[in-house]
């Protein structure tokens, strides 16, 4: 299935994360549609559905390289940022340390990454790409970037930049109110 057909299928099929049911336009449930709770709930639903649709499309795409999205994320982070500690890698990928360890186990078994203990602090473990891992990500990343560009091309570049700014502002505001830091 071509990329655009896949994306259209995911959107048209109504696939969405469980528990996200928005009121049907024109139904009695939309009478209070301008109420701040409803506006916020519809925003959450739209964000979650969009993320779910993009994630499924990306998972299918990276599956063509015989990788999971988590594995691809590790390879991409190490490719763009260089060697990282497993803790820094977990922070960059927004996952737990245990998840990074599991993903690293699989990637190391496949010969795509290495791990080494820090000589100054043995609690720290550094991750890096092997030559084979670097070769793989160099080969597939340009197509990955084009795929993402194609997915978001329904929005003009100016709208993409505006949406990115709004989402960053929303994320930072949520993190601030929750007492967290956000990059």
C-alpha angles and dihedrals in degrees: 000000000000117000097254091047090051093049092046090048092052092049096043094044090062092231106169141156112281118266096031109117118155122197114264111251110256094021125122087255090068096059090100092039093132093053109116091239092056093045090051093045092050090049090052091048092050092048093048094046092048092048091047092050093048093044093052091048091048092046090054091047097049088043086068086066089050090249135119120232089253092053091047090049091054093048092046094049093049091046094052100033104030125225113357136181114251088247092054090046091053090050093049092049095041093234136117124271089245091056092050090050091052093047091046090051090057095044092047091049088053091051095244101115140025132212128206132178117242110250093215096047115021091195089070120080121194123214124205139165121260118222088261092051092048091049092051096049092044088053098047105030098078090055090046091054091048090050092054091045089053092049094053095039090098083081121061115244092256091054090047090054092046092049091049090052092048093048092048090050091049092048093048091047092051091046091049093051090047091049094246132126120241130195 
